[in-house]
């Protein structure tokens, strides 16, 4: 399944460690990120802070969020198989 619409990354604002910042994510990744936060009952800033704390210095926040989204849905698919 190929996502439809504009797939260019867009800037999205959030708060990290008390400071406003932005990440550039494609809409499907941003939507999935929001869904994961909602599913867990946390804010997007709280989830981003968790991901930020776990990522290495050689990985950007946007990339870490994409990998987190992928891992989340892979785990869900494995559980339902």
C-alpha positions, -999 to 999 in steps of 0.1 A, spaced: 0 0 0 14 33 -10 4 64 9 -14 91 -11 -10 128 -10 20 150 -3 48 129 11 73 157 15 85 163 52 67 191 70 78 208 101 58 199 133 63 217 166 67 201 200 83 208 234 114 190 244 130 196 279 109 228 282 120 242 249 100 245 217 115 227 188 104 212 155 109 180 136 104 175 99 83 144 93 62 131 64 24 133 73 20 94 75 48 93 101 35 123 120 0 108 121 13 74 133 34 92 159 2 110 172 -17 77 172 10 60 193 10 88 218 -28 87 220 -27 49 224 -3 52 253 -22 81 269 8 105 267 14 138 250 34 140 218 60 160 237 63 133 264 67 106 237 92 127 219 112 132 251 112 95 257 125 88 222 150 117 225 164 103 257 169 68 241 185 79 208 222 81 202 240 113 194 245 101 158 208 99 151 185 129 145 152 132 164 131 129 132 149 97 122 145 83 158 108 90 156 105 72 123 124 42 136 102 42 168 70 43 146 83 14 125 93 -7 155 59 0 171 39 -13 141 63 -42 135 58 -54 171 20 -50 167 21 -70 135 42 -98 151 18 -100 180 -12 -104 157 4 -130 135 
